[in-house]
Amino acid sequence: MAFYQLNKRQFIPVAPEKVWDFISSPANLKKITPPYMGFDILSPALPEKMYEGMIIRYRVSPFSGFSTTWVTEITHVEEMKYFVDEQRIGPYAMWHHQHLLEPADGGVLMTDIVSYSPPLGFLGAVANSLLIRRKLNEIFEYRETALASWAVRNG
């Protein structure tokens, strides 16, 4: 099974409390996901804040013509510092996403560490080289732009 890691860092010039409130709210996930992905939260009546053990079910279309259900569990939360989501059902053989926050002068340094394994063994490794890695980078570039716009409005 192939294993990959994606690391992204972004400075957000907003008070740490505001950044935490924004990124730890399940309702805001759609706001930082590219619209073409058709991202919809299917879980009813989610609370305002993530908590350990929380299960979130989504519908997402990472590629044109392909739609899937994705179920993640929030496995770890340390208020104002980090949370971790792990795929329970979805398109990857394995998905583990750490969202880390560090206070920095004038804002927050946010680090995303995504550890993942594509499905289908060798074919998944080829798909990662040709498509998946590029698509993940594109999604995180969109997220960076969306968070920068949010910071301008909320800083």
Buried (B, 14 or more C-beta within 10 A) or exposed (E): EBEBEBEBEBBBBBBBEBBBBBBBBBEBBBBBBBEEBBBBBEEEEBEEBBEEEBEBBBBBBBEEEEEEEBBBBBBEBEEEBBBBBBBBEBBBBBBBBBBBBEEEEEBBBBBBBBBBBBBEEEEBBBBBEEEBBEBBEEBBEBBBEBBEEBBEEBE
